[in-house]
Amino acid sequence: MGDYMQIPNYEKARSRSKNEVKVRDFKLNQEYKKIGLNKKFFLKTYGCQMNEHDSENIKGMLEKMSFSETMEMEDADFILLNTCSIRENAHNKAFGMLGRIKHLKALKPNIIVALCGCMAQEVGVVEEILKKYKFVNFVFGTHNLDDLPKLLDQSFKNPKLNIEVYSMEGDIVENIPVSRVSKYKAYVNIIYGCDKFCTYCIVPYTRGKQRSRHKEDIIKEVKELVKDGYQEVTLLGQNVNAYGKDLYDDYELADLLVDVAKTNIPRIRFLTSHPWDFSDKLVEVIKKYDNIVNFVHLPVQSGSSRILKLMGRRYTSESYKELYDKLRSIDNISITTDIIVGFPGETEEDFEDTLDLVNYCKFDSAFTFIYSPRENTPASKLEDKVPLEEKEQRLYRLNELINKYSKESNLKMVGKTYEVLTEGYSVKEGMLFGYTETNKLVNFKGSSDAIGKIVKVLIRDAKSFSLDGEIIE
């Protein structure tokens, strides 16, 4: 290993100090602005909305470096995988993609190949790249996204494998260029990292400590989006409800939402919430402001208080239901969740508790997963006696129940009119698609003039995962 290698380290990644978070500005050196002239990049993104937004920043930087994007990997001069480490499946997909790239690189050895994102922060992943994927030119992590221009320049000059991954608490970098996927909906980061250390989750190690952006920077970004005609913002964080706790004495997510609402952006969403930090004040703010949508994604993970304790979630099934009931006091609210089945030690009784909770909450929809052990997490060291077949059976039973309530929720909307933000042409031929304020997918007949606008749609039909309707003039 050369001395230029910067390898991830879990001990450093876990540390949490009281040190002040550095805020720095992105600057693109003049010498990097023409690197991509007559060159194309191919970018593949895995994982959550934070990753999707990171990719918008990556595209922004590459475009400022004169690169153009290609959707065909074979045409690219630079291939970048922005990876996710939340579950084994995302891992396997990224390594499978590297296998495909290896064949391409044998045919076109001058292609520069890089990997970034959460997987880059994992010790085991970097070891595997050093062992089996030496054709990769460089690897960088979540803490030095803004180093991409420098790393790419170095790789074009010297294509030898370079690993530059920092395990640290993290800084905040403002003003990274952004090339947004949509002209109508935008992601806005408000807080980075996570300090919850749930026993199954690797995110606190891959994303660093909780660090909030200054409210002025967030409001400024939203005001720019309003000026550019955006209809919706989603305020992003690994745990948005912790916003402000590291930065202010008396300013939290509820206060930020009020300030964002006053910019008059038509729709405001926020993702993802941890039940532990969800305040009564936040519930009241959602009720009060019409442009804060009546939609909350509130991951429960399990309905068993015993399993929740093993997961390190710091709430019980009962306290989750209390919060859920407060949220249901908001008119026409839609509540979705995440649930893990087959956590180590989960008994049939624990699983029945999860089904009971779903029967109580009747979620509008849910993301459901079989537990996937993550490197270096406490849960990965727990004894797991539940056979995979049983876990799959549980997932099937859970999904049947989730789908039943999802359809029931959608059927209640038939015959009523809702405001839908039209995003484009549907996969259903001759139709448009968009989302209601409550995040329900609607396919409807209408002209292309509606794209990018919030229109009134009468719901005619409901399925488990989508609605059909027509525009009402």
Residue, then its C-alpha position, 0 to 999 in steps of 0.5 A: m500500500g502506498d503512502y498516499m492511501q487514506i484507509p477508513n477506520y471505524e474507531k475514528a468514525r465512531s468518535r464524537s467530540k464537542n469540537e465545533v464543525k467547520v463550515r467551508d466553501f467549495k472552490l473549483n480551481q481554474e485548472y480543473k475547469k477544462i478537464g472534461l472537455n470532449k469527455k463524458f461521464f457515467l454516474k450510477t447512484y444507489g441508496c437513499q435521497m441523501n445519496e441522490h442529492d450527493s449525485e446532483n452535487i457530483k453532476g454539478m461539479l462535473e458539468k463545471m469541469s466541462f464534462s457531459e453526461t452519458m446514459e451509456m456506460e460504454d461511451a464514458d471516459f469516466i465512470l463513477l458509482n455512488t454507493c450505499s451500505i444500508r443493506e447487503n443487496a445494495h452492496n451486491k449490486a455495486f460489486g456486480m456493477l464493478g464486475r461489468i466495468k472490469h470487462l469494459k476496462a479490459l476493452k477500453p483501458n483509458i476509462i477512469v473508474a471511481l467509487c464513492g458514497c457510504m460503501a467507500q467508508e467501510v473497511g471491508v469494502v476498501e480491503e476487497i477493492l485492494k484485493k479484487y478490483k485493482f482496476v479502480n482508479f480512485v475511491f473517496g468517501t462521504h466526507n470529501l465529496d468536494d475533492l472530486p475535481k482534484l482526485l479526477d485530475q490526479s487520476f488522468k495524470n496517474p491512473k494508479l489506484n488511489i484511496e482517499v477515504y476519511s473517517m472523521e466527524g465531518d465538516i459542512v461544505e457550502n456552495i457545491p454546484v448542483s445539477r438537479v434532476s427535476k425542475y419542479k422538486a428539489y432536495v435541500n440538505i439541512i443536517y448531515g450525519c447521525d449520532k443515534f447508533c442504532t445497533y443494526c445501522i452503519v450510517p453513524y460510521t459512514r456519514g459522521k456526527q450530526r451537524s446542522r447547516h446554518k438556518e440562513d444558508i438553508i433559507k437562502e437556498v430555498k428562496e433561490l428555488v422559489k425564484d427558479g419556479y420550484q414547486e416543492v422542497t424536501l428537507l433532508g437528513q439522516n435524522v431531520n428531527a435532530y436539526g439545530k440541536d448541535l447548533y442552537d439553544d432554542y431553534e429546532l426543526a419546527d422553527l426551521l419549517v416555519d421559516v421555510a414555510k414563509t418563503n411561500i414555496p408551495r410544498i415542503r416535505f422532510l425526511t427522515s424522522h426518528p420517533w425519538d426526536f419528534s416534538d409536539k411543537l413539530v406536530e403543531v407546525i405541520k397543522k398550522y402551515d398549509n404548505i407543510v405537507n400532511f405526510v410523515h415518514l416515521p420508521v418504527q423498525s419493529g412492533s416489539s418493545r423487546i426488539l426495539k431495545l435490542m435495536g437501540r431505538r430508545y422508544t417502545s411500541e407504546s410510545y411510538k403509538e402515542l406519537y402516531d396518534k398525535l400525528r393522526s390528529i392532523d387532517n388527511i395525514s399520510i404516515t409511512t414507515d420502515i420495518i425490519v423482520g428477522f432481527p437477531g433473536e426475533t421470536e414469533e411472538d415479537f413478529e406478532d407484535t409487529l403485525d399488531l402494531v401494523n393493525y393498529c397504525k394501518f400505515d399508508s405504505a411501508f418499506t419492509f426488509i429482512y435484517s441484513p448484518r452490517e460490518n462492525t455494528p453491534a447487531s452483527k455480533l448477536e446470535d441469529k437462530v431464525p432460519l432465512e426461510e422463516k424470515e422470508q415467510r414473515l416478510y411475506r405475511l407482513n407485506e400482505l398486511i401492509n398492502k391491504y391497508s395501503k389499498e384501503s387508504n387509497l380506496k378512501m380517495v376514490g371520488k374525491t379531488y386532490e392537488v397533484l404536482t405533475e412530474g412528467y409522462s407516466v409509464k402508462e401510455g398517454m397519461l401523466f403522473g404526479y404525487t399528491e401532498t400525501n405522497k400518493l402516486v397518481n396516473f391521470k389523463g391531461s395535456s403536457d401543459a400540466i407538467g411542472k404544475i400543481v393541478k386538481v385531479l379527480i381520483r377514479d380508481a385505486k390500487s395498492f400502490s397507485l391511483d388513477g384519475e383525471i384533471i378537473e378544470 
